[in-house]
Amino acid sequence: MADYLGLIFEILFLLAGIYIYLLSRGAIKGGIQTEFVKQNRNILRVLSIALIAIMSINVILHLSQLVS
């Protein structure tokens, strides 16, 4: 049961990274579209890509561990 809970949290962090990336690109207009997001678009974009990459690897490894 704990393995599935961990997988759910990994997927949630992956979705958060995707949301932050789209928000920093201006593809979506979120509720937190503040001056902070406008001023720090580049760093948010880089950090969200890093989060997406790390969480994608975690999800793939977690799924392969659950299957085997």
ROSE-4610 file (N, C-alpha, C; in Angstrom, 1 decimal, always signed):
// ROSE-4610
residu = [M/M/M/A/A/A/D/D/D/Y/Y/Y/L/L/L/G/G/G/L/L/L/I/I/I/F/F/F/E/E/E/I/I/I/L/L/L/F/F/F/L/L/L/L/L/L/A/A/A/G/G/G/I/I/I/Y/Y/Y/I/I/I/Y/Y/Y/L/L/L/L/L/L/S/S/S/R/R/R/G/G/G/A/A/A/I/I/I/K/K/K/G/G/G/G/G/G/I/I/I/Q/Q/Q/T/T/T/E/E/E/F/F/F/V/V/V/K/K/K/Q/Q/Q/N/N/N/R/R/R/N/N/N/I/I/I/L/L/L/R/R/R/V/V/V/L/L/L/S/S/S/I/I/I/A/A/A/L/L/L/I/I/I/A/A/A/I/I/I/M/M/M/S/S/S/I/I/I/N/N/N/V/V/V/I/I/I/L/L/L/H/H/H/L/L/L/S/S/S/Q/Q/Q/L/L/L/V/V/V/S/S/S]
num = [1/1/1/2/2/2/3/3/3/4/4/4/5/5/5/6/6/6/7/7/7/8/8/8/9/9/9/10/10/10/11/11/11/12/12/12/13/13/13/14/14/14/15/15/15/16/16/16/17/17/17/18/18/18/19/19/19/20/20/20/21/21/21/22/22/22/23/23/23/24/24/24/25/25/25/26/26/26/27/27/27/28/28/28/29/29/29/30/30/30/31/31/31/32/32/32/33/33/33/34/34/34/35/35/35/36/36/36/37/37/37/38/38/38/39/39/39/40/40/40/41/41/41/42/42/42/43/43/43/44/44/44/45/45/45/46/46/46/47/47/47/48/48/48/49/49/49/50/50/50/51/51/51/52/52/52/53/53/53/54/54/54/55/55/55/56/56/56/57/57/57/58/58/58/59/59/59/60/60/60/61/61/61/62/62/62/63/63/63/64/64/64/65/65/65/66/66/66/67/67/67/68/68/68]
x = [+0.8/+0.0/+0.9/+2.0/+2.9/+3.5/+3.7/+4.3/+3.4/+2.1/+1.1/+1.0/+1.1/+1.0/+2.2/+3.4/+4.6/+4.4/+3.9/+3.7/+2.7/+1.7/+0.7/+1.4/+2.2/+2.9/+3.9/+4.6/+5.5/+4.7/+3.6/+2.8/+2.3/+1.9/+1.4/+2.6/+3.8/+4.9/+5.2/+5.1/+5.3/+4.3/+3.0/+2.0/+2.2/+2.7/+3.1/+4.2/+5.2/+6.2/+5.7/+4.8/+4.2/+3.4/+2.7/+1.9/+2.8/+3.9/+4.8/+5.4/+5.8/+6.4/+5.4/+4.2/+3.2/+2.9/+2.9/+2.7/+3.8/+5.0/+6.2/+6.3/+5.8/+5.8/+4.6/+3.6/+2.5/+1.4/+1.5/+0.5/-0.8/-0.7/-1.9/-1.9/-3.0/-3.1/-3.6/-2.7/-3.1/-3.5/-3.9/-4.3/-3.1/-1.9/-0.7/+0.1/-0.5/+0.2/+0.5/+1.5/+1.9/+3.1/+3.6/+4.8/+6.0/+5.9/+7.0/+7.2/+6.1/+6.2/+6.7/+6.3/+6.7/+8.2/+8.7/+10.1/+11.0/+10.5/+11.4/+11.0/+10.6/+10.1/+11.3/+12.5/+13.6/+14.0/+14.1/+14.5/+13.4/+12.1/+11.0/+11.0/+11.3/+11.3/+12.4/+13.6/+14.7/+14.4/+13.9/+13.6/+12.5/+11.5/+10.4/+10.8/+11.6/+12.1/+13.0/+13.8/+14.5/+13.6/+12.5/+11.6/+10.8/+10.5/+9.8/+10.7/+12.0/+12.9/+13.1/+13.4/+13.6/+12.4/+11.2/+10.0/+9.6/+9.9/+9.6/+10.5/+11.7/+12.6/+12.1/+11.7/+11.2/+10.0/+9.0/+7.8/+8.1/+9.0/+9.3/+10.0/+10.9/+11.6/+10.6/+9.7/+8.8/+7.8/+7.4/+6.5/+7.2/+8.4/+9.2/+9.4/+9.6/+9.7/+8.4/+7.3/+6.0/+5.6/+6.0/+5.7/+6.5/+7.8/+8.7/+8.5]
y = [-1.2/+0.0/+1.3/+1.2/+2.4/+2.7/+1.6/+1.8/+2.6/+2.3/+3.0/+4.5/+4.7/+6.0/+6.9/+6.3/+6.9/+7.3/+6.4/+6.6/+7.7/+7.8/+8.9/+10.2/+10.3/+11.6/+11.9/+10.9/+11.2/+11.8/+11.2/+11.7/+13.1/+13.4/+14.8/+15.8/+15.4/+16.3/+16.5/+15.5/+15.6/+16.5/+16.4/+17.3/+18.7/+18.9/+20.3/+20.9/+20.1/+20.6/+21.0/+20.2/+20.5/+21.8/+22.0/+23.2/+24.4/+24.3/+25.4/+25.8/+24.8/+25.0/+25.8/+25.3/+25.9/+27.3/+27.5/+28.9/+29.8/+29.3/+30.2/+30.5/+29.6/+29.9/+30.8/+31.0/+31.8/+31.0/+29.7/+28.9/+28.9/+29.0/+29.0/+30.2/+30.8/+31.9/+31.4/+31.2/+30.7/+31.7/+31.3/+32.2/+32.9/+32.3/+32.8/+33.6/+34.1/+34.9/+36.2/+36.3/+37.5/+38.1/+39.2/+39.9/+38.9/+38.1/+37.2/+36.2/+35.7/+34.8/+35.5/+36.7/+37.5/+37.8/+38.1/+38.5/+37.3/+36.1/+35.0/+33.8/+34.2/+33.2/+32.2/+32.7/+31.9/+30.9/+31.3/+30.4/+29.4/+29.8/+28.9/+27.8/+28.3/+27.3/+26.3/+26.7/+25.7/+24.8/+25.3/+24.5/+23.5/+24.0/+23.1/+22.0/+22.3/+21.2/+20.2/+20.7/+19.7/+18.9/+19.5/+18.7/+17.7/+18.1/+17.1/+16.0/+16.3/+15.2/+14.2/+14.8/+13.9/+13.1/+13.7/+12.9/+11.9/+12.2/+11.3/+10.0/+10.2/+9.1/+8.3/+9.0/+8.3/+7.5/+8.1/+7.4/+6.1/+6.2/+5.1/+4.0/+4.4/+3.4/+2.8/+3.6/+3.1/+2.1/+2.4/+1.5/+0.2/+0.3/-0.9/-1.8/-1.1/-1.9/-2.6/-1.9/-2.5/-3.6/-3.6/-4.6/-5.9/-5.7/-6.9/-7.5]
z = [+0.0/+0.0/+0.0/+0.7/+0.8/-0.5/-1.3/-2.7/-3.6/-3.5/-4.3/-3.8/-2.5/-2.0/-2.5/-2.5/-3.0/-4.4/-5.2/-6.6/-6.9/-6.1/-6.2/-5.9/-4.9/-4.6/-5.7/-6.3/-7.4/-8.6/-8.9/-10.0/-9.7/-8.5/-8.1/-8.3/-7.9/-8.1/-9.5/-10.3/-11.8/-12.4/-12.0/-12.5/-12.0/-10.8/-10.3/-11.2/-11.5/-12.4/-13.8/-14.3/-15.6/-15.5/-14.4/-14.2/-14.1/-13.3/-13.2/-14.5/-15.3/-16.6/-17.5/-17.6/-18.4/-18.0/-16.7/-16.1/-16.4/-16.4/-16.7/-18.1/-19.0/-20.4/-20.8/-20.0/-20.3/-21.1/-21.1/-21.8/-21.1/-19.8/-19.0/-18.1/-17.7/-16.8/-15.5/-14.6/-13.3/-12.3/-11.2/-10.1/-9.5/-9.6/-9.0/-10.0/-11.0/-12.0/-11.4/-10.6/-9.9/-10.5/-9.9/-10.4/-10.2/-9.1/-8.9/-10.1/-10.6/-11.7/-13.0/-13.2/-14.3/-14.3/-13.1/-13.0/-13.0/-12.7/-12.5/-13.5/-14.7/-15.7/-16.0/-16.3/-16.7/-15.7/-14.4/-13.4/-13.1/-13.1/-12.9/-14.0/-15.3/-16.4/-16.2/-15.8/-15.7/-14.5/-13.4/-12.2/-12.5/-13.2/-13.5/-14.5/-15.4/-16.3/-15.5/-14.6/-13.7/-12.9/-12.3/-11.6/-12.4/-13.6/-14.5/-14.9/-15.1/-15.5/-14.3/-13.1/-12.0/-11.6/-11.7/-11.3/-12.4/-13.6/-14.7/-14.5/-14.2/-13.9/-12.7/-11.6/-10.4/-10.7/-11.5/-11.8/-12.6/-13.6/-14.4/-13.6/-12.7/-11.9/-10.9/-10.4/-9.4/-10.1/-11.3/-12.0/-12.4/-12.8/-13.1/-11.9/-10.7/-9.5/-9.1/-9.3/-9.0/-9.9/-11.2/-12.1/-11.9/-11.5/-11.3/-10.0]
